[in-house]
């Protein structure tokens, strides 16, 4: 009996560790955007997510080129020191400036992480 209670607790902890706060967002014209976690202001968030979607669609087979496009655009628009990681199955722990982080999924399993750190 004691083993059953511990098993349920471990299962609950496992589920809690893997439930990311992903939110269904809408961009300009009410078009749904991919799930994301961000602390960016609304206008910056929508613009960054649309930029990420555009880059991932344009460079569907080359994540490095997509990341470079996003980084260069963010550096021009919002100042330097932006970093971008695009891929599948990665974890991360970053130090970032407040209100300058976006973590989103594109096309199901492709993750995009954009943050500013100067």
PDB file as gemmi writes it, atoms N, CA and C in Angstrom:
CRYST1    1.000    1.000    1.000  90.00  90.00  90.00 P 1                      
ATOM      1  N   UNK A   1       0.811  -1.201   0.000  1.00  0.00           N  
ATOM      2  CA  UNK A   1       0.000   0.000   0.000  1.00  0.00           C  
ATOM      3  C   UNK A   1       0.850   1.260   0.000  1.00  0.00           C  
ATOM      4  N   UNK A   2       1.932   1.271   0.804  1.00  0.00           N  
ATOM      5  CA  UNK A   2       2.785   2.456   0.874  1.00  0.00           C  
ATOM      6  C   UNK A   2       3.446   2.720  -0.475  1.00  0.00           C  
ATOM      7  N   UNK A   3       3.796   1.663  -1.190  1.00  0.00           N  
ATOM      8  CA  UNK A   3       4.423   1.812  -2.504  1.00  0.00           C  
ATOM      9  C   UNK A   3       3.495   2.474  -3.512  1.00  0.00           C  
ATOM     10  N   UNK A   4       2.195   2.220  -3.437  1.00  0.00           N  
ATOM     11  CA  UNK A   4       1.225   2.803  -4.361  1.00  0.00           C  
ATOM     12  C   UNK A   4       1.148   4.313  -4.180  1.00  0.00           C  
ATOM     13  N   UNK A   5       1.136   4.776  -2.939  1.00  0.00           N  
ATOM     14  CA  UNK A   5       1.083   6.219  -2.674  1.00  0.00           C  
ATOM     15  C   UNK A   5       2.325   6.924  -3.178  1.00  0.00           C  
ATOM     16  N   UNK A   6       3.483   6.297  -3.006  1.00  0.00           N  
ATOM     17  CA  UNK A   6       4.724   6.891  -3.484  1.00  0.00           C  
ATOM     18  C   UNK A   6       4.740   6.933  -5.011  1.00  0.00           C  
ATOM     19  N   UNK A   7       4.216   5.908  -5.656  1.00  0.00           N  
ATOM     20  CA  UNK A   7       4.161   5.860  -7.108  1.00  0.00           C  
ATOM     21  C   UNK A   7       3.311   6.986  -7.680  1.00  0.00           C  
ATOM     22  N   UNK A   8       2.174   7.243  -7.034  1.00  0.00           N  
ATOM     23  CA  UNK A   8       1.304   8.327  -7.493  1.00  0.00           C  
ATOM     24  C   UNK A   8       1.984   9.676  -7.303  1.00  0.00           C  
ATOM     25  N   UNK A   9       2.717   9.830  -6.192  1.00  0.00           N  
ATOM     26  CA  UNK A   9       3.419  11.091  -5.936  1.00  0.00           C  
ATOM     27  C   UNK A   9       4.502  11.311  -6.990  1.00  0.00           C  
ATOM     28  N   UNK A  10       5.268  10.276  -7.306  1.00  0.00           N  
ATOM     29  CA  UNK A  10       6.301  10.393  -8.331  1.00  0.00           C  
ATOM     30  C   UNK A  10       5.689  10.728  -9.686  1.00  0.00           C  
ATOM     31  N   UNK A  11       4.570  10.104 -10.014  1.00  0.00           N  
ATOM     32  CA  UNK A  11       3.899  10.383 -11.277  1.00  0.00           C  
ATOM     33  C   UNK A  11       3.421  11.831 -11.326  1.00  0.00           C  
ATOM     34  N   UNK A  12       2.879  12.333 -10.233  1.00  0.00           N  
ATOM     35  CA  UNK A  12       2.414  13.725 -10.180  1.00  0.00           C  
ATOM     36  C   UNK A  12       3.595  14.679 -10.332  1.00  0.00           C  
ATOM     37  N   UNK A  13       4.723  14.386  -9.680  1.00  0.00           N  
ATOM     38  CA  UNK A  13       5.915  15.226  -9.814  1.00  0.00           C  
ATOM     39  C   UNK A  13       6.421  15.223 -11.246  1.00  0.00           C  
ATOM     40  N   UNK A  14       6.417  14.047 -11.881  1.00  0.00           N  
ATOM     41  CA  UNK A  14       6.858  13.935 -13.266  1.00  0.00           C  
ATOM     42  C   UNK A  14       5.986  14.799 -14.181  1.00  0.00           C  
ATOM     43  N   UNK A  15       4.690  14.725 -14.014  1.00  0.00           N  
ATOM     44  CA  UNK A  15       3.773  15.507 -14.841  1.00  0.00           C  
ATOM     45  C   UNK A  15       3.966  17.001 -14.605  1.00  0.00           C  
ATOM     46  N   UNK A  16       4.203  17.392 -13.363  1.00  0.00           N  
ATOM     47  CA  UNK A  16       4.378  18.797 -13.048  1.00  0.00           C  
ATOM     48  C   UNK A  16       5.663  19.331 -13.680  1.00  0.00           C  
ATOM     49  N   UNK A  17       6.715  18.533 -13.703  1.00  0.00           N  
ATOM     50  CA  UNK A  17       7.984  18.969 -14.266  1.00  0.00           C  
ATOM     51  C   UNK A  17       7.903  19.204 -15.767  1.00  0.00           C  
ATOM     52  N   UNK A  18       7.001  18.528 -16.432  1.00  0.00           N  
ATOM     53  CA  UNK A  18       6.937  18.598 -17.875  1.00  0.00           C  
ATOM     54  C   UNK A  18       5.713  19.342 -18.413  1.00  0.00           C  
ATOM     55  N   UNK A  19       5.063  20.126 -17.594  1.00  0.00           N  
ATOM     56  CA  UNK A  19       3.928  20.895 -18.087  1.00  0.00           C  
ATOM     57  C   UNK A  19       4.352  22.357 -18.209  1.00  0.00           C  
ATOM     58  N   UNK A  20       4.747  22.739 -19.420  1.00  0.00           N  
ATOM     59  CA  UNK A  20       5.221  24.087 -19.679  1.00  0.00           C  
ATOM     60  C   UNK A  20       4.036  25.042 -19.792  1.00  0.00           C  
ATOM     61  N   UNK A  21       4.213  26.285 -19.379  1.00  0.00           N  
ATOM     62  CA  UNK A  21       3.114  27.261 -19.456  1.00  0.00           C  
ATOM     63  C   UNK A  21       2.946  27.804 -20.866  1.00  0.00           C  
ATOM     64  N   UNK A  22       2.483  26.969 -21.769  1.00  0.00           N  
ATOM     65  CA  UNK A  22       2.313  27.380 -23.155  1.00  0.00           C  
ATOM     66  C   UNK A  22       0.921  27.941 -23.365  1.00  0.00           C  
ATOM     67  N   UNK A  23       0.860  29.041 -24.080  1.00  0.00           N  
ATOM     68  CA  UNK A  23      -0.377  29.785 -24.237  1.00  0.00           C  
ATOM     69  C   UNK A  23      -0.671  29.924 -25.722  1.00  0.00           C  
ATOM     70  N   UNK A  24      -1.916  29.780 -26.106  1.00  0.00           N  
ATOM     71  CA  UNK A  24      -2.311  30.002 -27.502  1.00  0.00           C  
ATOM     72  C   UNK A  24      -2.498  31.503 -27.680  1.00  0.00           C  
ATOM     73  N   UNK A  25      -1.709  32.107 -28.551  1.00  0.00           N  
ATOM     74  CA  UNK A  25      -1.737  33.551 -28.764  1.00  0.00           C  
ATOM     75  C   UNK A  25      -2.266  33.861 -30.158  1.00  0.00           C  
ATOM     76  N   UNK A  26      -2.728  35.084 -30.343  1.00  0.00           N  
ATOM     77  CA  UNK A  26      -3.125  35.534 -31.668  1.00  0.00           C  
ATOM     78  C   UNK A  26      -2.314  36.756 -32.043  1.00  0.00           C  
ATOM     79  N   UNK A  27      -1.932  36.820 -33.303  1.00  0.00           N  
ATOM     80  CA  UNK A  27      -1.157  37.940 -33.805  1.00  0.00           C  
ATOM     81  C   UNK A  27      -2.065  38.956 -34.467  1.00  0.00           C  
ATOM     82  N   UNK A  28      -1.485  39.752 -35.352  1.00  0.00           N  
ATOM     83  CA  UNK A  28      -2.246  40.754 -36.088  1.00  0.00           C  
ATOM     84  C   UNK A  28      -3.312  40.048 -36.916  1.00  0.00           C  
ATOM     85  N   UNK A  29      -4.445  40.631 -37.037  1.00  0.00           N  
ATOM     86  CA  UNK A  29      -5.591  40.107 -37.798  1.00  0.00           C  
ATOM     87  C   UNK A  29      -6.170  38.837 -37.178  1.00  0.00           C  
ATOM     88  N   UNK A  30      -5.869  38.582 -35.913  1.00  0.00           N  
ATOM     89  CA  UNK A  30      -6.471  37.462 -35.207  1.00  0.00           C  
ATOM     90  C   UNK A  30      -5.964  36.089 -35.615  1.00  0.00           C  
ATOM     91  N   UNK A  31      -4.855  36.021 -36.357  1.00  0.00           N  
ATOM     92  CA  UNK A  31      -4.297  34.738 -36.787  1.00  0.00           C  
ATOM     93  C   UNK A  31      -3.633  34.067 -35.589  1.00  0.00           C  
ATOM     94  N   UNK A  32      -3.951  32.793 -35.305  1.00  0.00           N  
ATOM     95  CA  UNK A  32      -3.347  32.115 -34.156  1.00  0.00           C  
ATOM     96  C   UNK A  32      -1.838  31.971 -34.333  1.00  0.00           C  
ATOM     97  N   UNK A  33      -1.095  32.240 -33.254  1.00  0.00           N  
ATOM     98  CA  UNK A  33       0.351  32.053 -33.249  1.00  0.00           C  
ATOM     99  C   UNK A  33       0.682  30.785 -32.473  1.00  0.00           C  
ATOM    100  N   UNK A  34       1.888  30.250 -32.669  1.00  0.00           N  
ATOM    101  CA  UNK A  34       2.266  29.014 -31.969  1.00  0.00           C  
ATOM    102  C   UNK A  34       2.288  29.191 -30.452  1.00  0.00           C  
ATOM    103  N   UNK A  35       2.228  28.082 -29.703  1.00  0.00           N  
ATOM    104  CA  UNK A  35       2.314  28.148 -28.241  1.00  0.00           C  
ATOM    105  C   UNK A  35       3.647  28.752 -27.815  1.00  0.00           C  
ATOM    106  N   UNK A  36       3.644  29.507 -26.712  1.00  0.00           N  
ATOM    107  CA  UNK A  36       4.881  30.153 -26.294  1.00  0.00           C  
ATOM    108  C   UNK A  36       4.884  30.469 -24.808  1.00  0.00           C  
ATOM    109  N   UNK A  37       6.080  30.778 -24.321  1.00  0.00           N  
ATOM    110  CA  UNK A  37       6.259  31.346 -22.992  1.00  0.00           C  
ATOM    111  C   UNK A  37       7.121  32.580 -23.183  1.00  0.00           C  
ATOM    112  N   UNK A  38       6.714  33.696 -22.625  1.00  0.00           N  
ATOM    113  CA  UNK A  38       7.463  34.923 -22.827  1.00  0.00           C  
ATOM    114  C   UNK A  38       7.208  35.905 -21.692  1.00  0.00           C  
ATOM    115  N   UNK A  39       8.132  36.822 -21.508  1.00  0.00           N  
ATOM    116  CA  UNK A  39       7.902  37.936 -20.595  1.00  0.00           C  
ATOM    117  C   UNK A  39       7.998  39.264 -21.353  1.00  0.00           C  
ATOM    118  N   UNK A  40       7.981  39.189 -22.697  1.00  0.00           N  
ATOM    119  CA  UNK A  40       8.079  40.384 -23.536  1.00  0.00           C  
ATOM    120  C   UNK A  40       6.782  41.189 -23.497  1.00  0.00           C  
ATOM    121  N   UNK A  41       6.895  42.499 -23.724  1.00  0.00           N  
ATOM    122  CA  UNK A  41       5.677  43.301 -23.899  1.00  0.00           C  
ATOM    123  C   UNK A  41       4.903  42.809 -25.128  1.00  0.00           C  
ATOM    124  N   UNK A  42       3.615  43.031 -25.134  1.00  0.00           N  
ATOM    125  CA  UNK A  42       2.719  42.498 -26.170  1.00  0.00           C  
ATOM    126  C   UNK A  42       3.198  42.792 -27.592  1.00  0.00           C  
ATOM    127  N   UNK A  43       3.515  44.045 -27.890  1.00  0.00           N  
ATOM    128  CA  UNK A  43       3.905  44.422 -29.250  1.00  0.00           C  
ATOM    129  C   UNK A  43       5.196  43.716 -29.673  1.00  0.00           C  
ATOM    130  N   UNK A  44       6.182  43.671 -28.784  1.00  0.00           N  
ATOM    131  CA  UNK A  44       7.454  42.995 -29.075  1.00  0.00           C  
ATOM    132  C   UNK A  44       7.230  41.493 -29.242  1.00  0.00           C  
ATOM    133  N   UNK A  45       6.378  40.909 -28.413  1.00  0.00           N  
ATOM    134  CA  UNK A  45       6.092  39.474 -28.479  1.00  0.00           C  
ATOM    135  C   UNK A  45       5.501  39.094 -29.821  1.00  0.00           C  
ATOM    136  N   UNK A  46       4.481  39.822 -30.249  1.00  0.00           N  
ATOM    137  CA  UNK A  46       3.812  39.507 -31.516  1.00  0.00           C  
ATOM    138  C   UNK A  46       4.790  39.656 -32.674  1.00  0.00           C  
ATOM    139  N   UNK A  47       5.559  40.728 -32.672  1.00  0.00           N  
ATOM    140  CA  UNK A  47       6.520  40.960 -33.754  1.00  0.00           C  
ATOM    141  C   UNK A  47       7.601  39.873 -33.790  1.00  0.00           C  
ATOM    142  N   UNK A  48       8.094  39.489 -32.619  1.00  0.00           N  
ATOM    143  CA  UNK A  48       9.132  38.464 -32.541  1.00  0.00           C  
ATOM    144  C   UNK A  48       8.594  37.108 -32.974  1.00  0.00           C  
ATOM    145  N   UNK A  49       7.393  36.760 -32.535  1.00  0.00           N  
ATOM    146  CA  UNK A  49       6.806  35.470 -32.925  1.00  0.00           C  
ATOM    147  C   UNK A  49       6.565  35.409 -34.426  1.00  0.00           C  
ATOM    148  N   UNK A  50       6.084  36.491 -35.009  1.00  0.00           N  
ATOM    149  CA  UNK A  50       5.861  36.518 -36.450  1.00  0.00           C  
ATOM    150  C   UNK A  50       7.187  36.409 -37.207  1.00  0.00           C  
ATOM    151  N   UNK A  51       8.233  37.056 -36.680  1.00  0.00           N  
ATOM    152  CA  UNK A  51       9.563  36.956 -37.281  1.00  0.00           C  
ATOM    153  C   UNK A  51      10.083  35.515 -37.208  1.00  0.00           C  
ATOM    154  N   UNK A  52       9.885  34.862 -36.078  1.00  0.00           N  
ATOM    155  CA  UNK A  52      10.327  33.472 -35.911  1.00  0.00           C  
ATOM    156  C   UNK A  52       9.599  32.538 -36.872  1.00  0.00           C  
ATOM    157  N   UNK A  53       8.297  32.720 -37.010  1.00  0.00           N  
ATOM    158  CA  UNK A  53       7.513  31.890 -37.930  1.00  0.00           C  
ATOM    159  C   UNK A  53       7.990  32.110 -39.368  1.00  0.00           C  
ATOM    160  N   UNK A  54       8.208  33.354 -39.753  1.00  0.00           N  
ATOM    161  CA  UNK A  54       8.683  33.668 -41.101  1.00  0.00           C  
ATOM    162  C   UNK A  54      10.037  33.021 -41.372  1.00  0.00           C  
ATOM    163  N   UNK A  55      10.967  33.154 -40.416  1.00  0.00           N  
ATOM    164  CA  UNK A  55      12.311  32.590 -40.591  1.00  0.00           C  
ATOM    165  C   UNK A  55      12.266  31.068 -40.671  1.00  0.00           C  
ATOM    166  N   UNK A  56      11.465  30.438 -39.816  1.00  0.00           N  
ATOM    167  CA  UNK A  56      11.376  28.967 -39.821  1.00  0.00           C  
ATOM    168  C   UNK A  56      10.720  28.446 -41.093  1.00  0.00           C  
ATOM    169  N   UNK A  57       9.789  29.192 -41.656  1.00  0.00           N  
ATOM    170  CA  UNK A  57       9.169  28.790 -42.921  1.00  0.00           C  
ATOM    171  C   UNK A  57      10.128  29.003 -44.090  1.00  0.00           C  
ATOM    172  N   UNK A  58      10.856  30.126 -44.069  1.00  0.00           N  
ATOM    173  CA  UNK A  58      11.782  30.448 -45.148  1.00  0.00           C  
ATOM    174  C   UNK A  58      12.949  29.467 -45.186  1.00  0.00           C  
ATOM    175  N   UNK A  59      13.486  29.124 -44.024  1.00  0.00           N  
ATOM    176  CA  UNK A  59      14.630  28.215 -43.926  1.00  0.00           C  
ATOM    177  C   UNK A  59      14.201  26.918 -43.237  1.00  0.00           C  
ATOM    178  N   UNK A  60      13.234  26.230 -43.820  1.00  0.00           N  
ATOM    179  CA  UNK A  60      12.647  25.035 -43.204  1.00  0.00           C  
ATOM    180  C   UNK A  60      13.667  23.925 -42.974  1.00  0.00           C  
ATOM    181  N   UNK A  61      14.700  23.856 -43.801  1.00  0.00           N  
ATOM    182  CA  UNK A  61      15.689  22.778 -43.667  1.00  0.00           C  
ATOM    183  C   UNK A  61      17.016  23.253 -43.088  1.00  0.00           C  
ATOM    184  N   UNK A  62      17.111  24.535 -42.716  1.00  0.00           N  
ATOM    185  CA  UNK A  62      18.372  25.074 -42.217  1.00  0.00           C  
ATOM    186  C   UNK A  62      18.121  25.943 -40.985  1.00  0.00           C  
ATOM    187  N   UNK A  63      18.164  25.333 -39.808  1.00  0.00           N  
ATOM    188  CA  UNK A  63      17.903  26.067 -38.566  1.00  0.00           C  
ATOM    189  C   UNK A  63      18.935  27.148 -38.299  1.00  0.00           C  
ATOM    190  N   UNK A  64      20.180  26.931 -38.713  1.00  0.00           N  
ATOM    191  CA  UNK A  64      21.233  27.918 -38.481  1.00  0.00           C  
ATOM    192  C   UNK A  64      20.942  29.222 -39.235  1.00  0.00           C  
ATOM    193  N   UNK A  65      20.499  29.123 -40.485  1.00  0.00           N  
ATOM    194  CA  UNK A  65      20.149  30.316 -41.265  1.00  0.00           C  
ATOM    195  C   UNK A  65      18.935  31.021 -40.684  1.00  0.00           C  
ATOM    196  N   UNK A  66      17.964  30.251 -40.212  1.00  0.00           N  
ATOM    197  CA  UNK A  66      16.775  30.843 -39.600  1.00  0.00           C  
ATOM    198  C   UNK A  66      17.168  31.608 -38.328  1.00  0.00           C  
ATOM    199  N   UNK A  67      18.024  31.002 -37.509  1.00  0.00           N  
ATOM    200  CA  UNK A  67      18.470  31.659 -36.278  1.00  0.00           C  
ATOM    201  C   UNK A  67      19.247  32.934 -36.594  1.00  0.00           C  
ATOM    202  N   UNK A  68      20.078  32.879 -37.609  1.00  0.00           N  
ATOM    203  CA  UNK A  68      20.859  34.057 -38.005  1.00  0.00           C  
ATOM    204  C   UNK A  68      19.941  35.190 -38.470  1.00  0.00           C  
ATOM    205  N   UNK A  69      18.910  34.839 -39.246  1.00  0.00           N  
ATOM    206  CA  UNK A  69      17.958  35.852 -39.715  1.00  0.00           C  
ATOM    207  C   UNK A  69      17.234  36.507 -38.536  1.00  0.00           C  
ATOM    208  N   UNK A  70      16.791  35.681 -37.589  1.00  0.00           N  
ATOM    209  CA  UNK A  70      16.083  36.210 -36.414  1.00  0.00           C  
ATOM    210  C   UNK A  70      17.000  37.106 -35.598  1.00  0.00           C  
ATOM    211  N   UNK A  71      18.220  36.644 -35.333  1.00  0.00           N  
ATOM    212  CA  UNK A  71      19.168  37.413 -34.525  1.00  0.00           C  
ATOM    213  C   UNK A  71      19.472  38.768 -35.165  1.00  0.00           C  
ATOM    214  N   UNK A  72      19.770  38.772 -36.464  1.00  0.00           N  
ATOM    215  CA  UNK A  72      20.098  40.026 -37.147  1.00  0.00           C  
ATOM    216  C   UNK A  72      18.921  40.995 -37.140  1.00  0.00           C  
ATOM    217  N   UNK A  73      17.713  40.490 -37.341  1.00  0.00           N  
ATOM    218  CA  UNK A  73      16.521  41.343 -37.321  1.00  0.00           C  
ATOM    219  C   UNK A  73      16.270  41.914 -35.929  1.00  0.00           C  
ATOM    220  N   UNK A  74      16.436  41.083 -34.898  1.00  0.00           N  
ATOM    221  CA  UNK A  74      16.226  41.546 -33.521  1.00  0.00           C  
ATOM    222  C   UNK A  74      17.289  42.571 -33.123  1.00  0.00           C  
ATOM    223  N   UNK A  75      18.536  42.351 -33.541  1.00  0.00           N  
ATOM    224  CA  UNK A  75      19.607  43.304 -33.241  1.00  0.00           C  
ATOM    225  C   UNK A  75      19.310  44.672 -33.860  1.00  0.00           C  
ATOM    226  N   UNK A  76      18.804  44.681 -35.092  1.00  0.00           N  
ATOM    227  CA  UNK A  76      18.483  45.947 -35.757  1.00  0.00           C  
ATOM    228  C   UNK A  76      17.291  46.637 -35.097  1.00  0.00           C  
ATOM    229  N   UNK A  77      16.276  45.877 -34.801  1.00  0.00           N  
ATOM    230  CA  UNK A  77      15.019  46.448 -34.306  1.00  0.00           C  
ATOM    231  C   UNK A  77      15.073  46.830 -32.825  1.00  0.00           C  
ATOM    232  N   UNK A  78      15.687  45.978 -31.978  1.00  0.00           N  
ATOM    233  CA  UNK A  78      15.621  46.168 -30.531  1.00  0.00           C  
ATOM    234  C   UNK A  78      16.987  46.322 -29.868  1.00  0.00           C  
ATOM    235  N   UNK A  79      18.035  46.632 -30.633  1.00  0.00           N  
ATOM    236  CA  UNK A  79      19.368  46.784 -30.059  1.00  0.00           C  
ATOM    237  C   UNK A  79      20.120  45.468 -30.058  1.00  0.00           C  
ATOM    238  N   UNK A  80      21.428  45.546 -29.814  1.00  0.00           N  
ATOM    239  CA  UNK A  80      22.277  44.355 -29.938  1.00  0.00           C  
ATOM    240  C   UNK A  80      22.175  43.408 -28.751  1.00  0.00           C  
ATOM    241  N   UNK A  81      22.899  42.310 -28.856  1.00  0.00           N  
ATOM    242  CA  UNK A  81      23.041  41.257 -27.841  1.00  0.00           C  
ATOM    243  C   UNK A  81      21.872  40.285 -27.781  1.00  0.00           C  
ATOM    244  N   UNK A  82      21.227  40.013 -28.911  1.00  0.00           N  
ATOM    245  CA  UNK A  82      20.173  38.998 -28.957  1.00  0.00           C  
ATOM    246  C   UNK A  82      20.795  37.649 -29.287  1.00  0.00           C  
ATOM    247  N   UNK A  83      20.227  36.586 -28.739  1.00  0.00           N  
ATOM    248  CA  UNK A  83      20.692  35.227 -28.964  1.00  0.00           C  
ATOM    249  C   UNK A  83      19.496  34.378 -29.378  1.00  0.00           C  
ATOM    250  N   UNK A  84      19.746  33.417 -30.270  1.00  0.00           N  
ATOM    251  CA  UNK A  84      18.663  32.575 -30.791  1.00  0.00           C  
ATOM    252  C   UNK A  84      19.131  31.125 -30.859  1.00  0.00           C  
ATOM    253  N   UNK A  85      18.298  30.215 -30.368  1.00  0.00           N  
ATOM    254  CA  UNK A  85      18.534  28.785 -30.502  1.00  0.00           C  
ATOM    255  C   UNK A  85      17.294  28.168 -31.137  1.00  0.00           C  
ATOM    256  N   UNK A  86      17.507  27.384 -32.185  1.00  0.00           N  
ATOM    257  CA  UNK A  86      16.407  26.695 -32.862  1.00  0.00           C  
ATOM    258  C   UNK A  86      16.773  25.221 -32.968  1.00  0.00           C  
ATOM    259  N   UNK A  87      15.845  24.347 -32.573  1.00  0.00           N  
ATOM    260  CA  UNK A  87      16.108  22.916 -32.697  1.00  0.00           C  
ATOM    261  C   UNK A  87      15.034  22.081 -32.043  1.00  0.00           C  
ATOM    262  N   UNK A  88      15.305  20.789 -31.957  1.00  0.00           N  
ATOM    263  CA  UNK A  88      14.386  19.831 -31.342  1.00  0.00           C  
ATOM    264  C   UNK A  88      15.094  19.144 -30.190  1.00  0.00           C  
ATOM    265  N   UNK A  89      14.375  18.912 -29.112  1.00  0.00           N  
ATOM    266  CA  UNK A  89      14.892  18.111 -28.014  1.00  0.00           C  
ATOM    267  C   UNK A  89      16.058  18.730 -27.270  1.00  0.00           C  
ATOM    268  N   UNK A  90      16.015  20.011 -26.984  1.00  0.00           N  
ATOM    269  CA  UNK A  90      17.086  20.623 -26.211  1.00  0.00           C  
ATOM    270  C   UNK A  90      16.524  21.245 -24.938  1.00  0.00           C  
ATOM    271  N   UNK A  91      17.357  21.373 -23.951  1.00  0.00           N  
ATOM    272  CA  UNK A  91      17.002  22.058 -22.715  1.00  0.00           C  
ATOM    273  C   UNK A  91      17.887  23.285 -22.592  1.00  0.00           C  
ATOM    274  N   UNK A  92      17.503  24.203 -21.755  1.00  0.00           N  
ATOM    275  CA  UNK A  92      18.326  25.397 -21.609  1.00  0.00           C  
ATOM    276  C   UNK A  92      18.104  26.055 -20.261  1.00  0.00           C  
ATOM    277  N   UNK A  93      19.103  26.782 -19.854  1.00  0.00           N  
ATOM    278  CA  UNK A  93      19.031  27.652 -18.677  1.00  0.00           C  
ATOM    279  C   UNK A  93      19.827  28.885 -19.052  1.00  0.00           C  
ATOM    280  N   UNK A  94      19.164  30.023 -19.189  1.00  0.00           N  
ATOM    281  CA  UNK A  94      19.835  31.240 -19.645  1.00  0.00           C  
ATOM    282  C   UNK A  94      19.607  32.385 -18.666  1.00  0.00           C  
ATOM    283  N   UNK A  95      20.542  33.299 -18.667  1.00  0.00           N  
ATOM    284  CA  UNK A  95      20.373  34.555 -17.950  1.00  0.00           C  
ATOM    285  C   UNK A  95      19.996  35.582 -19.007  1.00  0.00           C  
ATOM    286  N   UNK A  96      18.901  36.295 -18.769  1.00  0.00           N  
ATOM    287  CA  UNK A  96      18.429  37.233 -19.783  1.00  0.00           C  
ATOM    288  C   UNK A  96      17.966  38.521 -19.124  1.00  0.00           C  
ATOM    289  N   UNK A  97      17.881  39.569 -19.942  1.00  0.00           N  
ATOM    290  CA  UNK A  97      17.332  40.827 -19.458  1.00  0.00           C  
ATOM    291  C   UNK A  97      15.826  40.655 -19.266  1.00  0.00           C  
ATOM    292  N   UNK A  98      15.298  41.295 -18.245  1.00  0.00           N  
ATOM    293  CA  UNK A  98      13.865  41.213 -17.953  1.00  0.00           C  
ATOM    294  C   UNK A  98      13.077  41.740 -19.150  1.00  0.00           C  
ATOM    295  N   UNK A  99      11.994  41.063 -19.461  1.00  0.00           N  
ATOM    296  CA  UNK A  99      11.099  41.395 -20.573  1.00  0.00           C  
ATOM    297  C   UNK A  99      11.775  41.233 -21.932  1.00  0.00           C  
ATOM    298  N   UNK A 100      12.713  40.287 -22.022  1.00  0.00           N  
ATOM    299  CA  UNK A 100      13.418  40.038 -23.278  1.00  0.00           C  
ATOM    300  C   UNK A 100      13.654  38.549 -23.517  1.00  0.00           C  
ATOM    301  N   UNK A 101      12.638  37.722 -23.246  1.00  0.00           N  
ATOM    302  CA  UNK A 101      12.748  36.276 -23.459  1.00  0.00           C  
ATOM    303  C   UNK A 101      11.505  35.775 -24.180  1.00  0.00           C  
ATOM    304  N   UNK A 102      11.731  34.916 -25.168  1.00  0.00           N  
ATOM    305  CA  UNK A 102      10.633  34.246 -25.864  1.00  0.00           C  
ATOM    306  C   UNK A 102      11.039  32.803 -26.099  1.00  0.00           C  
ATOM    307  N   UNK A 103      10.166  31.879 -25.714  1.00  0.00           N  
ATOM    308  CA  UNK A 103      10.371  30.450 -25.972  1.00  0.00           C  
ATOM    309  C   UNK A 103       9.092  29.952 -26.608  1.00  0.00           C  
ATOM    310  N   UNK A 104       9.194  29.454 -27.838  1.00  0.00           N  
ATOM    311  CA  UNK A 104       7.992  29.043 -28.558  1.00  0.00           C  
ATOM    312  C   UNK A 104       8.248  27.769 -29.352  1.00  0.00           C  
ATOM    313  N   UNK A 105       7.167  27.139 -29.760  1.00  0.00           N  
ATOM    314  CA  UNK A 105       7.243  25.965 -30.627  1.00  0.00           C  
ATOM    315  C   UNK A 105       6.672  26.324 -31.985  1.00  0.00           C  
ATOM    316  N   UNK A 106       7.283  25.746 -33.018  1.00  0.00           N  
ATOM    317  CA  UNK A 106       6.830  25.967 -34.385  1.00  0.00           C  
ATOM    318  C   UNK A 106       6.650  24.612 -35.058  1.00  0.00           C  
ATOM    319  N   UNK A 107       5.517  24.392 -35.664  1.00  0.00           N  
ATOM    320  CA  UNK A 107       5.273  23.166 -36.411  1.00  0.00           C  
ATOM    321  C   UNK A 107       5.300  21.905 -35.564  1.00  0.00           C  
ATOM    322  N   UNK A 108       4.961  22.013 -34.310  1.00  0.00           N  
ATOM    323  CA  UNK A 108       4.887  20.835 -33.449  1.00  0.00           C  
ATOM    324  C   UNK A 108       6.090  20.664 -32.545  1.00  0.00           C  
ATOM    325  N   UNK A 109       7.224  20.211 -33.103  1.00  0.00           N  
ATOM    326  CA  UNK A 109       8.361  19.869 -32.235  1.00  0.00           C  
ATOM    327  C   UNK A 109       9.564  20.786 -32.362  1.00  0.00           C  
ATOM    328  N   UNK A 110       9.548  21.730 -33.276  1.00  0.00           N  
ATOM    329  CA  UNK A 110      10.672  22.643 -33.452  1.00  0.00           C  
ATOM    330  C   UNK A 110      10.537  23.792 -32.446  1.00  0.00           C  
ATOM    331  N   UNK A 111      11.539  23.918 -31.570  1.00  0.00           N  
ATOM    332  CA  UNK A 111      11.505  24.967 -30.540  1.00  0.00           C  
ATOM    333  C   UNK A 111      12.410  26.126 -30.948  1.00  0.00           C  
ATOM    334  N   UNK A 112      11.983  27.337 -30.586  1.00  0.00           N  
ATOM    335  CA  UNK A 112      12.765  28.539 -30.835  1.00  0.00           C  
ATOM    336  C   UNK A 112      12.879  29.290 -29.519  1.00  0.00           C  
ATOM    337  N   UNK A 113      14.093  29.591 -29.115  1.00  0.00           N  
ATOM    338  CA  UNK A 113      14.332  30.373 -27.904  1.00  0.00           C  
ATOM    339  C   UNK A 113      15.094  31.637 -28.306  1.00  0.00           C  
ATOM    340  N   UNK A 114      14.531  32.797 -27.971  1.00  0.00           N  
ATOM    341  CA  UNK A 114      15.130  34.085 -28.290  1.00  0.00           C  
ATOM    342  C   UNK A 114      15.257  34.864 -26.999  1.00  0.00           C  
ATOM    343  N   UNK A 115      16.461  35.386 -26.709  1.00  0.00           N  
ATOM    344  CA  UNK A 115      16.635  36.176 -25.501  1.00  0.00           C  
ATOM    345  C   UNK A 115      17.725  37.221 -25.699  1.00  0.00           C  
ATOM    346  N   UNK A 116      17.664  38.252 -24.880  1.00  0.00           N  
ATOM    347  CA  UNK A 116      18.651  39.323 -24.927  1.00  0.00           C  
ATOM    348  C   UNK A 116      19.463  39.292 -23.645  1.00  0.00           C  
ATOM    349  N   UNK A 117      20.773  39.350 -23.796  1.00  0.00           N  
ATOM    350  CA  UNK A 117      21.681  39.356 -22.655  1.00  0.00           C  
ATOM    351  C   UNK A 117      22.886  40.182 -23.040  1.00  0.00           C  
ATOM    352  N   UNK A 118      23.075  41.312 -22.374  1.00  0.00           N  
ATOM    353  CA  UNK A 118      24.226  42.150 -22.732  1.00  0.00           C  
ATOM    354  C   UNK A 118      25.277  42.141 -21.661  1.00  0.00           C  
TER     355      UNK A 118                                                      
END                                                                             
